[in-house]
Amino acid sequence: MQNTPHVAAAQDEAQPSFRFASPLNRARPKAHGVLVLAALVVAAPTHLSNLIGVALICLGAGIRLWASGYLRKSGKLCTAGPYAHVRHPLYLGTMVMALGFGVLINQWQRWYLTPILLATVILLYVVQIVLEERSLRRHYGADYREYARMVPALLPRLRRASADPGNGFEWSQVLRNREHLRALWALFAVVLFVVKTELVRAGLSWLSPLSPR
């Protein structure tokens, strides 16, 4: 980081890997599946909502893939790539994807389903970030406090905070972090929404019971 020690390079090679476990971590995969299926049932998608929603989901998935290609759970604090712009790019990508799915649902007034979904997702991830930040500060100490001083948690800074590029992006790291599976799951969910849109337009209105009549 500019005018700061290169945090990643300063970490001891023998330092134990950082692992953050919480009930939210364990519940997230199942919760994502349930939320997507529930959203598909109540969604009233249109071509416009699909276009905007898919663009946001692709953007969020791209942020997550970019971050996963740099994230190495080797004990060093990752400050390279997107981590030089924002401390939690994975969570940022997930929130952007959630916004995309909210647009796909297209239920802004009927029971306020889309705002409720988005507010729930944001609240859960804010809690997750607060808990994880505490663990990171304990694990990395002054290095993380200096990193947090330079790099915002969720709103990216335009200029990178680190003068040290650190380790470069590697697709093998994306695979190791299993991020490709999450991207494929998001793609599958998007296809389901698009198919539902076309079926409803073809006359199967019972597939979208909450659509305005």
C-alpha positions in Angstrom: 0.0 0.0 0.0 1.2 3.5 -0.7 3.3 4.8 2.2 2.6 1.6 4.1 4.4 -1.7 4.5 3.6 -4.3 1.8 1.3 -6.4 4.0 1.2 -9.5 1.9 5.0 -9.6 1.7 5.4 -8.9 5.4 3.5 -12.0 6.5 5.5 -14.8 8.0 5.5 -17.8 5.7 4.8 -20.1 8.7 1.8 -18.1 9.8 -1.3 -20.3 10.0 -4.0 -19.9 7.4 -7.0 -17.7 8.3 -10.3 -19.6 8.4 -13.5 -17.9 9.4 -16.4 -20.1 10.3 -19.8 -19.0 11.5 -23.4 -20.3 11.4 -24.0 -17.9 8.5 -21.2 -19.5 6.5 -22.6 -23.0 6.9 -26.2 -21.9 6.2 -25.5 -19.8 3.2 -25.4 -22.4 0.4 -28.7 -23.9 1.4 -30.2 -20.5 1.9 -29.2 -19.4 -1.5 -30.9 -22.3 -3.1 -34.1 -21.9 -1.2 -34.2 -18.1 -1.9 -33.6 -18.6 -5.7 -36.4 -21.3 -5.9 -38.8 -19.1 -3.9 -37.9 -16.1 -6.0 -38.6 -18.1 -9.2 -42.1 -19.0 -8.0 -43.1 -15.4 -7.1 -41.2 -13.7 -9.9 -43.1 -11.6 -12.5 -40.2 -11.2 -15.0 -40.3 -9.1 -18.2 -37.7 -8.8 -20.9 -36.5 -5.5 -19.5 -36.2 -6.9 -15.9 -34.4 -9.9 -17.3 -32.0 -7.7 -19.3 -31.1 -5.5 -16.3 -31.1 -8.4 -13.8 -28.8 -10.6 -15.9 -26.4 -7.7 -16.5 -26.1 -7.2 -12.7 -25.7 -10.9 -12.0 -22.9 -11.1 -14.6 -21.2 -8.1 -13.0 -21.5 -9.6 -9.5 -20.3 -13.0 -10.7 -17.4 -11.3 -12.5 -16.3 -9.5 -9.3 -16.4 -12.8 -7.4 -14.4 -14.6 -10.1 -11.8 -11.8 -10.2 -11.5 -11.9 -6.4 -11.3 -15.7 -6.2 -8.4 -15.7 -8.7 -6.3 -13.7 -6.2 -7.5 -15.2 -2.9 -5.0 -17.7 -1.5 -5.7 -19.2 1.8 -2.1 -19.6 2.7 -1.8 -17.4 5.8 -1.0 -14.2 4.0 -3.3 -11.2 3.9 -4.5 -10.8 0.4 -4.2 -7.1 -0.8 -3.7 -7.7 -4.5 -6.2 -7.4 -7.4 -9.7 -6.3 -6.3 -8.5 -6.5 -2.6 -6.5 -3.3 -3.4 -9.8 -1.5 -4.0 -12.2 -3.1 -1.5 -11.7 -5.3 1.5 -14.6 -7.7 0.8 -14.9 -8.1 -3.0 -16.6 -11.5 -2.7 -19.4 -10.1 -0.5 -19.7 -7.0 -2.8 -20.1 -9.4 -5.8 -22.7 -11.4 -3.9 -24.7 -8.2 -3.1 -24.6 -7.1 -6.7 -25.8 -10.5 -7.8 -28.6 -10.3 -5.2 -29.6 -7.0 -6.6 -29.7 -8.6 -10.1 -32.0 -11.4 -8.8 -34.1 -8.8 -7.1 -34.6 -7.1 -10.5 -35.4 -10.5 -12.0 -38.1 -11.1 -9.4 -39.7 -7.7 -10.5 -42.0 -7.5 -7.4 -41.4 -4.0 -6.2 -44.9 -3.3 -5.0 -46.7 -6.6 -4.6 -46.1 -7.4 -1.0 -42.7 -5.5 -1.5 -41.0 -8.8 -2.1 -38.0 -7.5 -3.9 -37.2 -4.8 -1.4 -37.7 -7.3 1.5 -35.4 -9.8 -0.2 -32.7 -7.2 -0.9 -32.8 -5.8 2.7 -32.6 -9.3 4.1 -29.5 -10.2 2.0 -27.8 -6.9 2.8 -28.5 -7.3 6.5 -27.1 -10.9 6.6 -23.9 -9.9 4.8 -23.4 -6.8 6.9 -23.6 -9.0 10.0 -21.2 -11.5 8.3 -18.7 -8.7 7.5 -18.8 -7.3 11.1 -18.1 -10.8 12.5 -15.3 -11.5 10.0 -13.7 -8.2 10.5 -13.3 -8.9 14.2 -11.6 -12.2 13.4 -9.3 -10.6 10.8 -8.2 -7.9 13.1 -7.3 -10.5 15.8 -5.5 -12.7 13.3 -3.5 -10.1 11.4 -3.3 -7.4 14.1 -1.7 -4.1 13.1 -1.3 -5.2 9.4 -5.0 -5.6 9.0 -5.8 -2.3 10.8 -3.5 -0.5 8.5 -5.0 -2.2 5.5 -8.5 -1.3 6.7 -7.5 2.3 7.1 -6.5 2.5 3.5 -9.1 0.3 1.8 -12.9 0.6 2.3 -15.0 -2.4 3.3 -17.7 -2.4 0.5 -17.6 0.8 -1.5 -14.5 0.4 -3.8 -11.9 3.1 -4.1 -11.1 3.9 -7.7 -7.3 3.9 -7.3 -5.6 0.8 -6.0 -4.3 1.2 -2.5 -1.4 -1.2 -2.9 1.8 -0.4 -4.7 2.7 -4.1 -4.5 0.8 -6.2 -7.1 1.3 -9.3 -5.0 0.4 -12.6 -6.6 -1.3 -12.4 -10.0 -4.7 -13.7 -11.0 -4.8 -17.4 -11.6 -7.7 -19.5 -13.0 -6.4 -22.5 -11.1 -7.1 -20.5 -7.9 -10.6 -19.8 -9.1 -11.1 -23.6 -9.4 -9.4 -24.3 -6.1 -11.8 -21.9 -4.4 -14.7 -23.5 -6.3 -16.0 -20.2 -7.5 -16.7 -21.7 -11.0 -19.4 -23.8 -9.4 -21.1 -20.8 -7.9 -21.0 -19.0 -11.2 -22.5 -22.1 -12.9 -25.2 -22.2 -10.3 -26.0 -18.5 -10.9 -26.1 -19.2 -14.7 -28.5 -22.1 -14.2 -30.8 -19.9 -12.1 -30.7 -17.1 -14.7 -31.7 -19.7 -17.4 -34.7 -20.7 -15.3 -35.9 -17.1 -15.0 -35.6 -16.6 -18.7 -37.4 -19.8 -19.5 -40.2 -18.8 -17.1 -40.5 -15.5 -18.9 -40.9 -17.1 -22.3 -43.4 -19.7 -21.0 -45.6 -17.0 -19.4 -45.5 -15.0 -22.6 -46.6 -18.1 -24.4 -49.7 -18.3 -22.3 -48.8 -20.3 -19.3 -49.8 -17.5 -16.9 -50.3 -19.9 -14.0 -46.5 -20.1 -13.8 -46.5 -16.4 -12.5 -49.4 -16.3 -10.0 -48.3 -12.9 -8.6 -48.0 -11.1 -11.9 -50.4 -8.2 -12.4 -53.5 -9.2 -14.3 
